[in-house]
């Protein structure tokens, strides 16, 4: 009996080893944008991310000094929009969270921009001052419908 057990053991040891199972992990798609100063600058000014509930968070990565009679106004628009929608005045040096109830669902290629406006914001309801930072939403981590998983 010992010889039979030893023979089985040796046969398994010399046989082809089992391939461990591959576990495929699906990651929920993530939306984000890097807002840059227009022109030749490549320094990220703000990082925009979206949490699992759809709230938008913007975090400053540079310091922006403004005059007492100026304000920074946040705007957004989708590629199909003809005009920007104001998301309000913001402190250009503090993180901002925009609840999904105000923001709505982000669209592919949605644009966020910050403009320098008069102290009370744009009087016309449209951006009037120069663009300080601008960025486009991208989605990453999404599985393409025609890409096989295994």
Secondary structure as the mmCIF struct_conf table of DSSP 4:
data_model
#
loop_
_struct_conf.conf_type_id
_struct_conf.id
_struct_conf.beg_label_comp_id
_struct_conf.beg_label_asym_id
_struct_conf.beg_label_seq_id
_struct_conf.end_label_comp_id
_struct_conf.end_label_asym_id
_struct_conf.end_label_seq_id
HELX_RH_AL_P HELX_RH_AL_P1 UNK A 2 UNK A 14
BEND BEND1 UNK A 15 UNK A 15
HELX_LH_PP_P HELX_LH_PP_P1 UNK A 16 UNK A 22
HELX_LH_PP_P HELX_LH_PP_P2 UNK A 26 UNK A 29
STRN STRN1 UNK A 30 UNK A 36
BEND BEND2 UNK A 38 UNK A 40
STRN STRN2 UNK A 44 UNK A 50
TURN_TY1_P TURN_TY1_P1 UNK A 52 UNK A 53
BEND BEND3 UNK A 54 UNK A 54
STRN STRN3 UNK A 56 UNK A 60
BEND BEND4 UNK A 61 UNK A 62
TURN_TY1_P TURN_TY1_P2 UNK A 68 UNK A 69
STRN STRN4 UNK A 70 UNK A 77
TURN_TY1_P TURN_TY1_P3 UNK A 79 UNK A 80
BEND BEND5 UNK A 82 UNK A 83
STRN STRN5 UNK A 85 UNK A 90
TURN_TY1_P TURN_TY1_P4 UNK A 92 UNK A 93
BEND BEND6 UNK A 94 UNK A 94
STRN STRN6 UNK A 96 UNK A 98
HELX_RH_AL_P HELX_RH_AL_P2 UNK A 100 UNK A 103
HELX_LH_PP_P HELX_LH_PP_P3 UNK A 105 UNK A 107
TURN_TY1_P TURN_TY1_P5 UNK A 108 UNK A 109
STRN STRN7 UNK A 111 UNK A 118
TURN_TY1_P TURN_TY1_P6 UNK A 119 UNK A 120
BEND BEND7 UNK A 123 UNK A 126
BEND BEND8 UNK A 129 UNK A 129
STRN STRN8 UNK A 131 UNK A 136
STRN STRN9 UNK A 138 UNK A 140
BEND BEND9 UNK A 141 UNK A 141
HELX_LH_PP_P HELX_LH_PP_P4 UNK A 142 UNK A 144
TURN_TY1_P TURN_TY1_P7 UNK A 145 UNK A 146
BEND BEND10 UNK A 147 UNK A 147
#
